[in-house]
Amino acid sequence: NFTTQQITKLFHKAYISFYLRPLYLIKDLISRKGFIFRRAIPRVIKMARSVIGR
């Protein structure tokens, strides 16, 4: 069984790995004019810091 904290960290890692895929970022820049860079990347950075433990 996983603790709530372990599940949260696993979720954050999955979220980060999904949104930082190079092809996904390129398509975002082309089709949605950088929505991910403006909205999701700051959130991903915040999550990465919490996973790392800062």
Biopython code that builds the backbone (N, CA, C, O; Angstrom):
import numpy as np
from Bio.PDB.StructureBuilder import StructureBuilder

atoms = [
    (1, "ASN", "N", (0.828, -1.192, 0.000)),
    (1, "ASN", "CA", (0.000, 0.000, 0.000)),
    (1, "ASN", "C", (0.870, 1.253, 0.000)),
    (1, "ASN", "O", (1.961, 1.271, 0.571)),
    (2, "PHE", "N", (0.371, 2.287, -0.644)),
    (2, "PHE", "CA", (1.087, 3.549, -0.728)),
    (2, "PHE", "C", (0.494, 4.555, 0.253)),
    (2, "PHE", "O", (-0.701, 4.537, 0.546)),
    (3, "THR", "N", (1.354, 5.422, 0.745)),
    (3, "THR", "CA", (0.873, 6.518, 1.577)),
    (3, "THR", "C", (0.365, 7.634, 0.670)),
    (3, "THR", "O", (0.635, 7.638, -0.531)),
    (4, "THR", "N", (-0.356, 8.562, 1.238)),
    (4, "THR", "CA", (-0.859, 9.702, 0.471)),
    (4, "THR", "C", (0.290, 10.504, -0.115)),
    (4, "THR", "O", (0.207, 10.975, -1.249)),
    (5, "GLN", "N", (1.347, 10.661, 0.640)),
    (5, "GLN", "CA", (2.511, 11.416, 0.170)),
    (5, "GLN", "C", (3.180, 10.702, -1.007)),
    (5, "GLN", "O", (3.590, 11.357, -1.965)),
    (6, "GLN", "N", (3.298, 9.391, -0.954)),
    (6, "GLN", "CA", (3.902, 8.637, -2.049)),
    (6, "GLN", "C", (3.058, 8.743, -3.315)),
    (6, "GLN", "O", (3.594, 8.902, -4.411)),
    (7, "ILE", "N", (1.758, 8.657, -3.166)),
    (7, "ILE", "CA", (0.864, 8.779, -4.319)),
    (7, "ILE", "C", (0.976, 10.167, -4.934)),
    (7, "ILE", "O", (0.995, 10.304, -6.157)),
    (8, "THR", "N", (1.048, 11.185, -4.106)),
    (8, "THR", "CA", (1.187, 12.556, -4.599)),
    (8, "THR", "C", (2.482, 12.724, -5.376)),
    (8, "THR", "O", (2.485, 13.334, -6.445)),
    (9, "LYS", "N", (3.578, 12.195, -4.857)),
    (9, "LYS", "CA", (4.860, 12.301, -5.564)),
    (9, "LYS", "C", (4.823, 11.556, -6.891)),
    (9, "LYS", "O", (5.337, 12.055, -7.892)),
    (10, "LEU", "N", (4.223, 10.373, -6.913)),
    (10, "LEU", "CA", (4.106, 9.620, -8.165)),
    (10, "LEU", "C", (3.253, 10.373, -9.180)),
    (10, "LEU", "O", (3.577, 10.398, -10.367)),
    (11, "PHE", "N", (2.178, 10.980, -8.722)),
    (11, "PHE", "CA", (1.325, 11.774, -9.599)),
    (11, "PHE", "C", (2.097, 12.951, -10.184)),
    (11, "PHE", "O", (1.998, 13.230, -11.379)),
    (12, "HIS", "N", (2.852, 13.630, -9.358)),
    (12, "HIS", "CA", (3.640, 14.777, -9.825)),
    (12, "HIS", "C", (4.667, 14.343, -10.856)),
    (12, "HIS", "O", (4.842, 15.019, -11.870)),
    (13, "LYS", "N", (5.344, 13.242, -10.622)),
    (13, "LYS", "CA", (6.335, 12.749, -11.587)),
    (13, "LYS", "C", (5.674, 12.408, -12.919)),
    (13, "LYS", "O", (6.218, 12.718, -13.979)),
    (14, "ALA", "N", (4.507, 11.776, -12.871)),
    (14, "ALA", "CA", (3.789, 11.434, -14.099)),
    (14, "ALA", "C", (3.366, 12.699, -14.849)),
    (14, "ALA", "O", (3.501, 12.767, -16.071)),
    (15, "TYR", "N", (2.864, 13.682, -14.139)),
    (15, "TYR", "CA", (2.430, 14.947, -14.730)),
    (15, "TYR", "C", (3.604, 15.642, -15.415)),
    (15, "TYR", "O", (3.486, 16.121, -16.543)),
    (16, "ILE", "N", (4.726, 15.689, -14.725)),
    (16, "ILE", "CA", (5.920, 16.335, -15.264)),
    (16, "ILE", "C", (6.408, 15.621, -16.512)),
    (16, "ILE", "O", (6.697, 16.264, -17.521)),
    (17, "SER", "N", (6.503, 14.298, -16.456)),
    (17, "SER", "CA", (7.012, 13.553, -17.613)),
    (17, "SER", "C", (6.067, 13.674, -18.805)),
    (17, "SER", "O", (6.524, 13.662, -19.948)),
    (18, "PHE", "N", (4.769, 13.790, -18.568)),
    (18, "PHE", "CA", (3.819, 13.936, -19.664)),
    (18, "PHE", "C", (3.960, 15.295, -20.343)),
    (18, "PHE", "O", (4.057, 15.368, -21.568)),
    (19, "TYR", "N", (3.973, 16.352, -19.572)),
    (19, "TYR", "CA", (3.977, 17.693, -20.151)),
    (19, "TYR", "C", (5.340, 18.162, -20.632)),
    (19, "TYR", "O", (5.417, 19.174, -21.329)),
    (20, "LEU", "N", (6.387, 17.487, -20.299)),
    (20, "LEU", "CA", (7.709, 17.892, -20.778)),
    (20, "LEU", "C", (8.202, 17.043, -21.945)),
    (20, "LEU", "O", (9.391, 17.064, -22.266)),
    (21, "ARG", "N", (7.307, 16.299, -22.579)),
    (21, "ARG", "CA", (7.694, 15.538, -23.769)),
    (21, "ARG", "C", (8.004, 16.531, -24.894)),
    (21, "ARG", "O", (7.216, 17.441, -25.151)),
    (22, "PRO", "N", (9.144, 16.360, -25.561)),
    (22, "PRO", "CA", (9.532, 17.319, -26.610)),
    (22, "PRO", "C", (8.489, 17.478, -27.719)),
    (22, "PRO", "O", (8.180, 18.604, -28.109)),
    (23, "LEU", "N", (7.950, 16.386, -28.227)),
    (23, "LEU", "CA", (6.974, 16.488, -29.308)),
    (23, "LEU", "C", (5.709, 17.212, -28.847)),
    (23, "LEU", "O", (5.129, 17.992, -29.602)),
    (24, "TYR", "N", (5.293, 16.962, -27.639)),
    (24, "TYR", "CA", (4.113, 17.635, -27.087)),
    (24, "TYR", "C", (4.351, 19.140, -27.004)),
    (24, "TYR", "O", (3.471, 19.932, -27.342)),
    (25, "LEU", "N", (5.533, 19.528, -26.556)),
    (25, "LEU", "CA", (5.849, 20.954, -26.448)),
    (25, "LEU", "C", (5.902, 21.623, -27.816)),
    (25, "LEU", "O", (5.446, 22.756, -27.971)),
    (26, "ILE", "N", (6.455, 20.933, -28.806)),
    (26, "ILE", "CA", (6.531, 21.489, -30.164)),
    (26, "ILE", "C", (5.132, 21.682, -30.739)),
    (26, "ILE", "O", (4.822, 22.734, -31.297)),
    (27, "LYS", "N", (4.287, 20.656, -30.599)),
    (27, "LYS", "CA", (2.914, 20.774, -31.098)),
    (27, "LYS", "C", (2.175, 21.906, -30.392)),
    (27, "LYS", "O", (1.389, 22.622, -31.012)),
    (28, "ASP", "N", (2.423, 22.061, -29.120)),
    (28, "ASP", "CA", (1.785, 23.142, -28.366)),
    (28, "ASP", "C", (2.200, 24.503, -28.911)),
    (28, "ASP", "O", (1.366, 25.395, -29.068)),
    (29, "LEU", "N", (3.471, 24.656, -29.194)),
    (29, "LEU", "CA", (3.950, 25.934, -29.731)),
    (29, "LEU", "C", (3.316, 26.242, -31.079)),
    (29, "LEU", "O", (2.985, 27.391, -31.372)),
    (30, "ILE", "N", (3.148, 25.206, -31.898)),
    (30, "ILE", "CA", (2.607, 25.403, -33.240)),
    (30, "ILE", "C", (1.097, 25.613, -33.215)),
    (30, "ILE", "O", (0.591, 26.570, -33.802)),
    (31, "SER", "N", (0.386, 24.734, -32.548)),
    (31, "SER", "CA", (-1.072, 24.763, -32.652)),
    (31, "SER", "C", (-1.760, 25.665, -31.635)),
    (31, "SER", "O", (-2.801, 26.252, -31.932)),
    (32, "ARG", "N", (-1.196, 25.778, -30.451)),
    (32, "ARG", "CA", (-1.876, 26.553, -29.412)),
    (32, "ARG", "C", (-1.079, 27.772, -28.978)),
    (32, "ARG", "O", (-1.392, 28.400, -27.967)),
    (33, "LYS", "N", (-0.068, 28.098, -29.729)),
    (33, "LYS", "CA", (0.737, 29.301, -29.489)),
    (33, "LYS", "C", (1.348, 29.348, -28.097)),
    (33, "LYS", "O", (1.381, 30.397, -27.454)),
    (34, "GLY", "N", (1.830, 28.203, -27.642)),
    (34, "GLY", "CA", (2.580, 28.172, -26.397)),
    (34, "GLY", "C", (1.774, 28.138, -25.124)),
    (34, "GLY", "O", (2.230, 28.630, -24.091)),
    (35, "PHE", "N", (0.582, 27.568, -25.173)),
    (35, "PHE", "CA", (-0.242, 27.492, -23.970)),
    (35, "PHE", "C", (0.508, 26.814, -22.829)),
    (35, "PHE", "O", (0.462, 27.276, -21.689)),
    (36, "ILE", "N", (1.195, 25.726, -23.134)),
    (36, "ILE", "CA", (1.905, 24.974, -22.098)),
    (36, "ILE", "C", (2.989, 25.838, -21.471)),
    (36, "ILE", "O", (3.148, 25.845, -20.251)),
    (37, "PHE", "N", (3.730, 26.563, -22.288)),
    (37, "PHE", "CA", (4.797, 27.403, -21.742)),
    (37, "PHE", "C", (4.243, 28.507, -20.848)),
    (37, "PHE", "O", (4.877, 28.884, -19.862)),
    (38, "ARG", "N", (3.091, 29.014, -21.179)),
    (38, "ARG", "CA", (2.522, 30.104, -20.381)),
    (38, "ARG", "C", (1.796, 29.622, -19.137)),
    (38, "ARG", "O", (1.822, 30.297, -18.109)),
    (39, "ARG", "N", (1.150, 28.465, -19.214)),
    (39, "ARG", "CA", (0.302, 28.017, -18.107)),
    (39, "ARG", "C", (0.868, 26.828, -17.335)),
    (39, "ARG", "O", (0.991, 26.880, -16.111)),
    (40, "ALA", "N", (1.209, 25.765, -18.046)),
    (40, "ALA", "CA", (1.554, 24.514, -17.362)),
    (40, "ALA", "C", (2.997, 24.463, -16.893)),
    (40, "ALA", "O", (3.274, 23.875, -15.848)),
    (41, "ILE", "N", (3.922, 25.058, -17.627)),
    (41, "ILE", "CA", (5.334, 24.963, -17.247)),
    (41, "ILE", "C", (5.582, 25.544, -15.859)),
    (41, "ILE", "O", (6.283, 24.908, -15.072)),
    (42, "PRO", "N", (5.047, 26.714, -15.513)),
    (42, "PRO", "CA", (5.251, 27.190, -14.136)),
    (42, "PRO", "C", (4.711, 26.211, -13.094)),
    (42, "PRO", "O", (5.310, 26.035, -12.033)),
    (43, "ARG", "N", (3.589, 25.582, -13.397)),
    (43, "ARG", "CA", (3.017, 24.596, -12.486)),
    (43, "ARG", "C", (3.910, 23.358, -12.392)),
    (43, "ARG", "O", (4.093, 22.798, -11.311)),
    (44, "VAL", "N", (4.459, 22.939, -13.524)),
    (44, "VAL", "CA", (5.362, 21.780, -13.544)),
    (44, "VAL", "C", (6.617, 22.073, -12.732)),
    (44, "VAL", "O", (7.091, 21.213, -11.989)),
    (45, "ILE", "N", (7.153, 23.270, -12.868)),
    (45, "ILE", "CA", (8.346, 23.647, -12.103)),
    (45, "ILE", "C", (8.044, 23.623, -10.614)),
    (45, "ILE", "O", (8.856, 23.149, -9.819)),
    (46, "LYS", "N", (6.888, 24.130, -10.238)),
    (46, "LYS", "CA", (6.496, 24.117, -8.829)),
    (46, "LYS", "C", (6.389, 22.684, -8.313)),
    (46, "LYS", "O", (6.843, 22.381, -7.210)),
    (47, "MET", "N", (5.790, 21.806, -9.111)),
    (47, "MET", "CA", (5.677, 20.401, -8.712)),
    (47, "MET", "C", (7.040, 19.736, -8.629)),
    (47, "MET", "O", (7.301, 18.958, -7.712)),
    (48, "ALA", "N", (7.914, 20.041, -9.587)),
    (48, "ALA", "CA", (9.250, 19.443, -9.580)),
    (48, "ALA", "C", (10.000, 19.840, -8.317)),
    (48, "ALA", "O", (10.697, 19.019, -7.720)),
    (49, "ARG", "N", (9.862, 21.076, -7.918)),
    (49, "ARG", "CA", (10.520, 21.521, -6.688)),
    (49, "ARG", "C", (9.981, 20.774, -5.474)),
    (49, "ARG", "O", (10.738, 20.435, -4.565)),
    (50, "SER", "N", (8.681, 20.518, -5.456)),
    (50, "SER", "CA", (8.114, 19.795, -4.312)),
    (50, "SER", "C", (8.554, 18.337, -4.309)),
    (50, "SER", "O", (8.731, 17.751, -3.240)),
    (51, "VAL", "N", (8.734, 17.740, -5.488)),
    (51, "VAL", "CA", (9.207, 16.354, -5.569)),
    (51, "VAL", "C", (10.656, 16.274, -5.129)),
    (51, "VAL", "O", (11.047, 15.347, -4.418)),
    (52, "ILE", "N", (11.459, 17.253, -5.555)),
    (52, "ILE", "CA", (12.876, 17.277, -5.185)),
    (52, "ILE", "C", (13.027, 17.559, -3.701)),
    (52, "ILE", "O", (13.951, 17.064, -3.056)),
    (53, "GLY", "N", (12.129, 18.344, -3.173)),
    (53, "GLY", "CA", (12.148, 18.609, -1.745)),
    (53, "GLY", "C", (12.638, 19.983, -1.356)),
    (53, "GLY", "O", (13.102, 20.179, -0.232)),
    (54, "ARG", "N", (12.545, 20.934, -2.256)),
    (54, "ARG", "CA", (12.963, 22.309, -1.945)),
    (54, "ARG", "C", (11.915, 23.001, -1.147)),
    (54, "ARG", "O", (12.082, 24.166, -0.788)),
]
sb = StructureBuilder()
sb.init_structure("model")
sb.init_model(0)
sb.init_chain("A")
sb.init_seg("    ")
for serial, (resi, resn, name, xyz) in enumerate(atoms, 1):
    if name == "N":
        sb.init_residue(resn, " ", resi, " ")
    sb.init_atom(name, np.array(xyz, "f"), 0.0, 1.0, " ", f" {name:<3s}", serial, name[0])
structure = sb.get_structure()
